[in-house]
Amino acid sequence: MENRPVKMNNHTNLLQLEEHIYNLVDVQTPNVYRNLFPYDEVPKIAFNDRIVPHNMPEEIWITDTTFRDGQQSRAPYKTEQIVKIYDDLHRLGGPKGIIRQSEFFLYSKKDRDAVYKCMERGYQFPEITSWIRANKKDFELVKEIGMKETGILVSCSDYHIFFKMKMTRKEAMNHYLSVIRECLETGISPRCHLEDITRSDIFGFVIPFCLELMKLMEEYKIPVKIRACDTMGYGVNFAGSVIPRSVQGIIYGLITHGGVPSELIEWHGHNDFYKAVTNSTTAWLYGACGVNCSLFGIGERTGNTPIEAMVFEYAQLKGTLDGMDTTVITELAEYFDKEIGYRVPERTPFVGRNFNVTRAGIHADGLLKNEEIYNIFDTDKFLNRPVLVAVSNTSGLAGIAHWINTYYKLTADKQVDKNSPLVQIVKEWVDEEYEDGRVTVLTDEELIDVITETCIKLGISLKK
Ligand SMILES: CC(C)C(=O)C(=O)O
């Protein structure tokens, strides 16, 4: 990244100055960064060791794409499902609206019905915004429905400009600017989705384009948002890495050279290289106010940044949940499982069936002494999910004792331990099961049966 001694307080002057420095580079042939993306080899991460300073905004937030990118990649939700999820996003985001906006398709009558029903709720947050085909008719529709903002696709890498749109950079930029002007003419605030930014020419296309967008914002006095879309998940957050893959480099460039204020920058990540969460956190840390996410990360291919992950990233960075009700996350996971038929993979952090279940006997022994040893935080308090020990051949006496204590919610005076006869008899039964060649974990029902039978034999009760 170039290190320029430009420091001015006046926004307009800064834009004028930067405009002379960063003109559009209208290349004849696409720059596909073959050094970074050889295609027949695994992509490369390059370093120039330019260090970007931390610049986390005072206020940061989450925006939601469950009903847009999320729905793009699966069967559509029913209208009543959308309304229920929207209600829950409102509760999860809390009174300060940490989940600030949610974007909706407006293509079909069914899409629009869902929007009307959600709007009827009258919530301030998440604000309902749209995603449309970028034409005058659709801008009018956004206005008619009473929305203030719409997303517009402005793909910015040469992969898209040359190969998909069959345009030059200049043609693409002029086309985008005319569409965005049309949107502003309608009085609607455009949210410009800079698709594939992590393979784009940041100084040759993205910055000159943003400078033009900021000029339009000045002219119309309507906010123009920049959504930095890491469409293929190529973004990296390593200190000293090179743009266009460097998340902090992109955010720094947008702010310092593109003149885009933090509150108008959002990061939209994908998880192709397992980096969606850390890249989104990085975007916050280096100056983007918004991170765009979907519930459980459901989105194209490997998915988007999961909302629930960023709720806990927020709390860790800010030291407070700021009123977010995290127990709603568990309710939503149950709703997706029971009503929508979508089960999140068992080991998924915060929501998977096994996210706080331990199996190994040695861990269970620790848990039995003090649950903090093997639980990330008070998962019962924040997610209504008490830490659990599943019983298998490796659970040992301590694991079985912990399962009984947790399952039957035994008070301290009633709790069993590895010396209890009940625990020892159940352990013998478990061992026999596995000696006979069993390879699956024991179900709750099987354990309940054997425990009930043993309690009768021993003349004890686990009731409170
Ligand atoms: C289609 C675009 C806006 C997108 O969602 C992405 O780049 O991931």
The ligand as an ORCA input file, in Angstrom:
! r2SCAN-3c Opt
* xyz 0 1
  C     -23.655    -10.835     -5.276
  C     -22.777    -10.093     -4.349
  C     -23.306     -8.795     -3.956
  C     -22.474    -10.910     -3.154
  O     -23.309    -11.266     -2.383
  C     -21.095    -11.259     -2.962
  O     -20.259    -10.657     -3.610
  O     -20.829    -12.161     -2.179
*
